[in-house]
Amino acid sequence: MSPRTRLHGELEMAIMNVLWSADETLTVRDIRDRFEIPTPAITTLTTVVERLRAKDWVTVTEMPRAKAYGATRSREAHTAELMTAALAAADDRSAALLHFAGTLSGPERAALRRAVQLAPPSDDK
């Protein structure tokens, strides 16, 4: 793969990383200006940002000469959604959780314990 080739989904995540790092909404040109090399063409960025909009990952604000985009959810919320999807794919969710917990550092395990304690009760029976 050449240095200019990105895997499917990498460009979406690179755009989301730019949006998550921003303190305000950004135009496609702003996104391009904050991009790491190789920088995609404006037309490519526009197409991918509009796809992210269709997926409800970004919001759009119409401005006089451009559109400004912002993330609809935080990086942490997105990560939690990925973790939930991965767990849903497991045949044995308990075993998957045990394996996951086994990969965590001490401080991460403590954070997980706090998160479980602070989580609202689920409506599982």
KACOR-V295038 format. One record per pair of residues at least 12 apart in sequence whose ideal C-beta (glycine too) atoms are under 8 Angstrom apart, sorted by the first residue. I is the first residue (numbers start at 1). J is the second residue. Records with the same first field share a line. If there is no record, write none. Layout:
# KACOR-V295038
I: J, J
This chain:
# KACOR-V295038
3: 38
4: 38
11: 40, 44, 48
12: 48, 51, 52, 57
14: 35, 36
15: 31, 45, 48, 49, 52
16: 52, 57, 58, 71, 75, 78
17: 75
18: 31, 34, 35
19: 31, 58, 69, 70, 71
20: 71, 74, 75
21: 34
22: 34, 70
24: 68, 70
25: 59, 61, 68, 69, 70
26: 68, 69, 70
27: 63, 66, 67, 68, 69
28: 42, 45, 46, 49, 66, 67, 69
29: 42, 66
30: 68
31: 45, 49, 69
32: 45
49: 69
52: 69
53: 69
56: 72
57: 71, 72, 73
58: 70, 71, 72
59: 71, 72
